[in-house]
Amino acid sequence: MPEAGEDHGHVPVLATRVRDLLAPALAETGAVYVDATLGAGGHSELMLESFPGVRVVGLDRDTDAHAIAGERLARFGDRFVPVHTRYDGMSDALAGLGIGDRGGCGGVQAILFDLGVSSMQLDRADRGFAYSVDAPLDMRMNPEDPLTAADVLNTYSHGDLARILQRYGEERFAGKIASAVLREREKEPFTTSGRLVELLYATIPAPARRTGGHPAKRTFQALRIEVNAELASLEAAVPQALDALAPGGRVVFLSYQSLEDRIVKSALAERTRSTTPAGLPMDLPGTGATFELLTRGAERATDDEIAENQRAAPVRMRAARRLDTPTTTTARSAR
């Protein structure tokens, strides 16, 4: 494990834009900001520096992240509270800290989800997230979890392996790769990323390897999502986050691939539209939108932001604000 003070070259993605979007909700002393994906603590550090009255709750399943971020943010004393949990444990974490309630209208003023694998995890070769170096096929965000990427490759059936490669990696050659994996694991179980990368180069046709980035990118993404149950966790966490926000509270999501963004987009769409049955001229009481969008669609990083931090290139950002009261009188013909 690295020294706790190292930040692995961590540059938080779209940090200034995130801060500006959340700023109106964090102006008051005592405001609570939840960093649902603490990582190396870059976003949390900026919030603590920018808003002297803010208290930060940092969630992360990775014990290394807690060590690194804890050292980085120690100077802020009890304004920073770390919690070892996945982001779908947010409700329990906040309840344990006496923040908000479970009734759908909590006491949190701002929340950030910086999704996907963190720069800290990518930069640790021994964690097995990166296909650019040969390392153990681990990919666990929480080293205490039982399932590793090697377990998936060595034990899953052809059908299950092809399914996760196609669904989570959107890999066109999922069936062909699954067949190659099963054939090779009969000779020797998979243990390192280098052997998997060699198999992918040999299996994916040359014309396909020349487009769409590194040929291992989609398979490694699929394995990482499966090992960490990322999409199921996100599907459970987004409603918890929206319920945790106080009126006027704000949330920002940074997604790095379409599967994450689809979940976020769907959840926000549900909260920003009326549930009044079609055909009625007005919204019925209690059926109006409870959130408004703060971004037009998914914002992307600018060329300058990408030049400063290459990891911002694929990001899709969405943000929303909880309304003080649900809309109830909007004429349906005007929407």
N, C-alpha and C positions, 0 to 999 in steps of 0.2 A: 504494500500500500504506500502511496506517496505521502510526503509530508503534508499535514493538514493545511498548511498555509499556501500550498500551490494551487493555482486556479486553472492550470492546464491551458493557458492562453485564452481563457474563456472570455468572449465578448458577447454580452447578452444581445439577442436579436431584436431589432426595432425598439431598443430601450427607450429612446426619447419619445417616440410616437406612443408607446404603451403608457409611459408616464403622463403624457399630455391627455390621453383619453381618460385615464383614471383620476386625474388631478381634481376635477370638480367634486368628486366623492370623498376625497381625502383631506380636505381643507381644515376640517374640525379636529381639535385635539381629542384623542381617544378613538379616532377612527381605526377600524380593523381592516387590514389588507391580508388576504390569504394568497400565498404563493403556492399553488397546487402542485407545482413541479419545481421544487427548490433548486435542484442541481448544485452548481457551484456557488449559487447565491448572488449572481450578478444583478438580476432584476430587483431582488429584495434589498440589496445594498443601495441601489439608486433610490428606491422608495424611502428607505430610512434616512438617507441623506437629504432628500428633497422635501420631506414632510416630517418635521421634528416632533409632531404630536401623534404620529401614527405608530400603531403596534402591528407587527408582522407575525403571522403564523405561517411557518414554512413546512409543507408536507413533502415527504419523499420516502420511497420504499428502500432506497439505496443507502446503506450504512456509511459507505465512503463519502457520499454527498453530505451527509450530516457532519462528518468529521471536518471536511473541507469548508463547507459553508459556516459551520459553527465557529471555526477559527477566524474566518474572514469577517464574520458579523459580531464577534465577541465584544467589540468596542461599544456596541449599542446596548449592552446589558440586557435587562429584562424587557426591552422593547421588541426583542426577537425571541420567539418561542418555537423551537423545532418540534415536529411530531413525526415519528417513524410510522408511516402508513402510505398505502396507495391512495390516489386521489379519490377513489370511490369509497374511501373511509372518512371522507370529509365531515359528514354529519356527526359521526361518532366522535371524531376528533374535536369538533367545535363544542359538542355537548359536554365532553370531558373537561373543556376549558371554561365552561359556563357561558359560552357565547351563543346568543340567539336561542331558537327553539326548534322543535320538530313540526311546527304547525304550518310551515310553508312561507313564513315571513321572518327571516332571521335578523341578526344584528351585525352583519358584515357589510362594510361599505364598498369594498373592491376585491376582485378576484382575478388572478391571471393563470391561464393554462398555457405553458410553453411545451407543446406535445412532442412526441417522438423520442429518439435517443438523444441524450445530452452530449455536448462537446466533451465534457469530462469523461463520459463513458467511451466515446469514440476514440479518445486519445489514450486510453488505457489499453495497450495491446493485449494484456492478459485477460481482458474481459470478453474478447472474441467477437465484438460488434463490427469491427472493420474488416473488409475483405482485402485491404491493401497489405496486410502483414499476416504472416502465419502465426496462429495462436490457438489455444484450446477452444473448441466449439462450445462455449458457455452461453453467453448472451443473456444471462439473468440480470435484471435490474436490481433485484434483491438477492444477494448471494445465498440467502437462507432458504430460498424456494427450491423445491426438489427437481423440477424439470429443466433440463438443459437442451441446447440445440443438438448436441450429439445424441441425446435420448430420442429426440424427434426423428432424426435421420436413421437411427439404428433400430427403432422399434415400431414406427408407424407403418401401417399397411400401404400398399400402392395407392389405393383410393383415397385414404386420408391425407397422405403426403401430397398427392396431386391436387387435392381440394384446397389445402392451405396455400400451396404455391400459386394456384390460380386466383383464389379469393383474396388473399392478403398481399400477394406480390403482383397480381395482375400479369402473371407470367404466361405468355402464349405457348411455351413449350413445357408446361407443367407435367403433362403425362409422360413425355419423353425423358424429362429430368428424373421423375419418380422411378421410371424403369431403370435408368442408369444407376441411381442410388441403390436400389434393391439388388441389382446385379453386383455392384462393387462391394456392398456391405457383406455379401456372402463370402468374399475373399478375406476381408478384414474390416472390423467396425470403424466407423469414422470417429476420429478424435480431434483433428486439427482443421482449421479453416483453409489452409493451403491446399490440402487434398480435395476439398470440396470445390474450390475455385478451379483447379485443374479439370475436374469432372465437368464443370459448367462450360469451360472453354471447349472441351472435346465434344460436348453434347449439343450446344446451341449452334445452329448453322452459321457459317461465316458471314453471310450478308446481314443477318440479324445482329451479330456481334458488333458490326460497324456503325450501328445507330442506337439511339436510346440510352447512351451511357454505358457504364461498365456492365458486362454480362452477368456479374454476380449480384448486382444491386437489388434486383427484384427478389431473388431467392433469399438473400440475407434479410431483407425487410420482412418477408413472410415468416421466416423462422423466428425472428425477434418478436414479432407480434404474437405468434403462437405461444412461445415460451412465456411471455409476460402477460398473456391475456389482455392485451392493450385495448382492443376495440370493445370488448365486453366491459372492461373497467371504465372506459370513457362513456359508454352508453349509460352506465349507472351513475357516473359522477356528474354529468352535465345537469340533470334535473336537481341533484343535491345542491349544486352550486347556485343555480337560479333561485331555488327555494331559500338558500342561506342569505341572499342579499336583502338588505333593508330597503324600504322605499327610497328611490334616488340612487341606490347602489349600482355599480357598474362592473361589467365583466369583459375581459378580453381573452380571445382564443388565438393562439398561433399554431396553425396546422402545417405539416410538411408533406403530406400526401393526401390524395383525394378521398381515401377511406375515412380518415380523421375528419376532414372538412365536411364530408357528407353528413356525418353524425351531428356535428355542431350546427350546420345549416338547418337540418331538419328540426332539431330541438328548439332553435331560436324562432323558426317559422311558426312552430306550434304556439309559442308564447306571444307572438306579435300579431296574431290574427284573432278575429272574433269567432266564437263557437255558436253564435246564434244560427238557427236553422235557415237555410236558403229560402228566399222569398219574402222575408219580413223586411219592412222598410227601415227599421232601427235596430240597434243592438239591444238585446234583452239585458236587464240588470244582472251583473255577475258573469256575463259572457264576453265582455270586451277584452281587448289585448291587455296584458299585464307588463309587457316590455316594449321598448322601441329600439330599433336598430340605430347604431351610431356610425356605421360604415355602410357605404353603398356596395353591396355584394362583398366579395373577398378582396381586401386591399393587398397589393403586392409591394415588395421592397423596391425602392428606387435604385437606379444605376449607382448612385453614390453610396447608398447603404450596402449594396452588394459588393462594391469595391472595397469597402471598409471591413466587411464580414461576409465571406463567401457562403457561409451557412445560412444566410438570409435569402439566397437565390430562390429556393422552392417555397418560401413561406406564403401562407394565405392567412390573413388576419381578419377576424370578425369581432365586433364589439356591440354590446347592448346595454341599455339602462333600464332598471326596474322603475316603472311608473309610480308616482306617488299614490294614485288611485287608478284602478282599471278603467279603461274607456267604456262608457255605457250608452252614450247618446249619439254616436257618429251615424249619420245617414248612410245606409248601405249603398245607395246609389252613387255616393261620392267616393267610394273606395275603389 
